[in-house]
Amino acid sequence: MLTDYLADARTAIDQQLAQLLARSDCGSYDKLFDAARYALLGGGKRLRPLLLLAAAEGLGAARAAALPAACAVEMIHTYSLVHDDLPCMDDDDFRRGRPSLHRAFPEGLAVLAGDFLLTYAFEVIAINPLLSPATNLQLVTDLAQSAGGHGMIAGQVMDIEAEGKKLDLPAMEAIHRCKTGALISAAVAMGGIAANASAATMEILRSYGNDLGLAFQIADDLLDVAASMAKRGQSSSSDLLNDKMTYVKLMGYDQATETVRRLVGHAKAKLAQLPGDSLPLQALTDMAIQLEG
Ligand code: GRG
């Protein structure tokens, strides 16, 4: 039943994203849309838009009304991956199981396709006729703040600045809360906004989203370590802790795992306080945070 809900919501997101970037004859700039489609429609778990829909629908919003905001969040996420993969950033050749956008298309076009997705996200929210202008404005504001200069982009800059330096736990947490956590948290909050949730409900959603966002990043660090260990055939994680400045390196594998469990426990306790149906959010929490063992 719950798996049906998530599969159905995912299909709705994928269909709406495809529709938003439907083939049209753009003449001399066709390639921009080809590149954007390659990045946006080429896989991904759709965690952030699913969180948004689950929060919105659980609180009584119609799916159609919340879908544009859900797609906008996925566009922002995808643009961040496209830009993060560029040679001037992480220089990654692969993304979502295939060549990254700047490997499949000219690098300049990859930059511009990322810019396009970033800009289009706000247009998609602003022109949604199924929500009031005031609600759309609140959605735009939340998304801009989470993705912007005190949110995801700030996180990316802090991350770059931290390269080669020894960070303490609060500094690392600040980076993760901005770089990864802010958009995840915004996705959940935007679901509440789309549903016209009360201030008390918004507070619960934001607290849940903040914990989930941080847990997601630490769990990702843990999965990286586990994958490297499996690849190297090592039975102890200790050698791997020298590779990269991550939560796992700072805290050790076991304590990082414990931190994720604690954050997830706290996040789920918040969900239990929500009015409406929070079961899809519970299931998404488990889908987002997968720990070994
Ligand atoms: C370049 C503006 C700019 C920002 C980059 C978010 C970010 C900041 C970079 C992403 C790089 C990265 C790997 C971050 C760690 C968080 C993470 C695991 C992101 C991947 O999210 P998933 O697993 O990806 O939800 P899919 O492909 O499933 O959507």
Boltz pocket constraint, residues with backbone or C-beta under 6 A from the ligand:
constraints:
  - pocket:
      binder: B
      contacts: [[A, 43], [A, 44], [A, 45], [A, 46], [A, 47], [A, 77], [A, 79], [A, 80], [A, 81], [A, 83], [A, 84], [A, 89], [A, 96], [A, 152], [A, 153], [A, 156], [A, 179], [A, 180], [A, 216], [A, 217], [A, 220]]
      max_distance: 6.0
